[in-house]
Amino acid sequence: MDWITVALLVVGALTAGFINGFAGFGTALVASGFWFLVLPAHVVPPLIILAALAGQVVGLWKLSGKMDFRMSTYLISGGVLGVPLGALLLNVLDPSVVKTTIGWFLIAYALFQFKGLPSAMSAAPQDGFADRCIGFVGGVLGGFAGLSGVLPLIWLQLKRLSPADQRARYQPFNLFILMLSAIAMVVVGKVDTELMAYAGVAIPFSLLGAVVGANMFLSISEKAFQRAVLLLLIVSGCVIVVQSVL
């Protein structure tokens, strides 16, 4: 690895780790903007999953009292079925096409949210089948590209839960799905010495960034957190779309 590769690997890990610790998701959305510039394309998805999993472990440690594993079971039960399919799709679909679609969706959704979309919606639906469907798609995206957290987050926002309740549900889901995604990567042969060499550099900085981000989450108001998450979705969507054009 030359110094440019190491620099972008470290900056991407620190930045993505911070966002992961602060928001409970976002490693794939942030790290890909750095890592696809200098790393082999086939290494980035599994590296993102490992880095995201490291950040989720930090979140579990720092925010354990705020997690609600019982209320996450609907999402998790659907996500378990989606992860293997997402891992298999790595060998079939073009990741750039899927990510570009997600990028435009994130931009549109966040802009609508800034205009007050939730206030125009009907009463929040009860937990159940719809949550499992959202979890399933989140599991597919997690196994495919480490993007497990975005769709459940949006769904919980549309259910008009408070930011604290949202995170209490989607972070346990993210942790569990990323664990399964990492196992799936091993099973399909995506984890090798090349990947572990990059991971050895990235993971410590992901952990450091996640600790700082989690501490900031604990000190910020719910309103500020909500707006920060929406801004993160817009920026992430723009980064994904720009990457597809270049």
N, C-alpha and C positions, 0 to 999 in steps of 0.2 A: 504493500500500500504506500503510495506517495503521500506527501504532506497535504495536498489538496483533498485527497480522498479521506484522510484521517480527520482533517479539519471539518469537512461537511458532515462526516459521520458523527463526530462529537457534537457539533452545533445542532444537528437534527435530533440527536438523542436527548440533549439537554432541553431543547425547546418542546419537543413532543412529550417528554417526561413531565415537564412543568404543566403543560395543558392537560395531560392525563390526570395528574394529581389534583389540579384545580377543578376541572370539569367532570372527571370520572370517565372520560372517553377522549378520542381525538388523536391518538398516536398515529394511526394510519393516515388521517387527514393532514397532519402536519409533517411527519417524518418523510412521507413520500415526496414532498416538495424538495427536500434536500437529497435524499438517498438515490432517487432515480437519476440524478445528475451525474453521479460518480460510481455507483455500484452496478454490477451486472443485474439486469432486469429480473432474472429468475431468483435472485437472492433476496430482493426487497420484500415480497409478501411474507415469507417465513420469518425474516428478521423483524418486520413490523409486529408480527404476532408475539414473538419472544419479548420484544421491548414493551409492548402493550401489557403483556402478562406481568412483567416486572413492576410496571406502574400500578397495576390493579392490586398487587400484593401490598404495595405501600399504602394504597387507599384503604385497604382492609385493616391494616395496622393502625393508621392514623384516625380513621373514621368508623371504627368497628361499632361504636355505640349508636351510630346513626343508620346502620344498615338494617334492612327488613327482609331477611331471607324467606320468610313465610309468604310475604306478598309477592315475591319474585318467582314463585314456583310456576305460575301460569306461563310467564315468558320463558323460563328455563326449560319447561317440559316441551315447548315447541322448538326451542333452539337446539336441543339435543338431537332432534331429527334432521335439522338443517345443516349442521356442521359437516357431516360426512359428504353430503351432496356438494357443498361448497368446495371442499378439498378436491373432490373428483373433477369439478368444473375447471379447476386450474389447468388441467390437461386438455380442455376442450375449447373454452371461451377465451377471447382476447381481453385481458384485464383492462386495457385502455378504453375499450368501448363501454364496458360496464361502469368504470369509474367516471367517464365523461357524463353518462346519463345521471349518475348520482350527483355529480357536481352541479349540473343545471337544476336538479331537483332541490338541492340544498339552498341554492341562491333564491329560487322562487319561494320556497317555504319560509325562509327566514325573513324575506321582505314582506310577505303577507303577515307574519307574526308581528313585525314591527308596526304594522298598521292596525293591530288589534284584532286579529282573526279569532282568538279564543272567546272573546266577549260575545261574538255573534253566533256561537255554537250552542246546541241544545245541551241538556244536562249530561254529565259524564256517564258513559256506559259502565256497567258492572264488569268486574273481572271475569274472564271466562274464555270462550272459544276464540274471540277476536284477539285476545292477548296471546294465545298460543300461536295463532297465525302470524302475528307480528314477530313473535319470538322465533318462529321457524325461518322467516325471511332474514331476520337478523343473524340467525345461525348460519344460513347459507353465505351471507356476506362476510361473516366472521371467518368461516372456513376458507373462503375464496380470497379475501384480501385484508382480513383483520378489521373490517368495518362493522363489527357486530353491534356497536352501541348507538349508531345514529338513528335507525328506524325506531327502536324502542323508546329513545328519548323523545322523538317527535310525537309518537303515539301517546306517551304519558303527558306531554304538554297539551295535546289536543283533548285529553281527558280532564284538563283543567286542574291537575294536581299542583300543589305548591312545589317550588324548586326543591325543597328538602325532601318531600315525599317522592318526587321524581327520582332523585339520586338514590334514595333509600332502596328503590326497586331496580333501577337499571344498572347500578354498579355491581350488585351481586350477580346479576345476569351476565354482565360483561366478564367478570372474573371467571365464572363457570364456563362460559362459551369459549373464552380464550384458552383456558386449560384444555378443553376438548380439541380446539383448533391446533394447539401445539402437539398434542398426541397424534392427531390426524396427519400433521405434517411429517411426523416421524414414520407413520405407517405407509404413506405414499412416497417416501424416499426423498423428501425435500430437505431434510436435516443432514448435513455432511460437514466435513472439516472446513470447507470454504466458508459456509454459513457461520460456523462456530468461531472462526477467526474474527469475522466482523462483529459477531455478538459479544465477544470478549472485550471489544473496545466500546461498543454502544451501551451495553446493559448497565455498567456502573454509572454512566452519566444519565441514563434514563431514570435510575433509582434516585440519584441526587436531585434531578429536576422535579421528580414526583413528590419528594419530601417538601420542597419549597412550595410547590403548587398546592399541596394539601393544606399546608399551614396558612396559605393565603385564603383558601376557601373557608377556613374556620373563622376568618376575621372579616369577611365581607357580608353585606346585607343581601337578603334574598332577591330584592329587586335588581341590585347591581349584578348579582350572579346571573339572573335570567337574561339581562341585556348582554352581558359578556358572552354567554353561550350562543345567543343568536348572532352576535358579531363574529364569533368563531366559525359558525356554520357558513356565513356569507364569505368570509375570507377563505375558508377551506374549499368551498365550492368554486370560487374564482381561481384558486391555485390549481385545482384539478382540471378545470376547463382549459386554462392557459397551457398546462402541460400537454394536453391532447392536441393543441394547435401547433406547438413548437416542434 
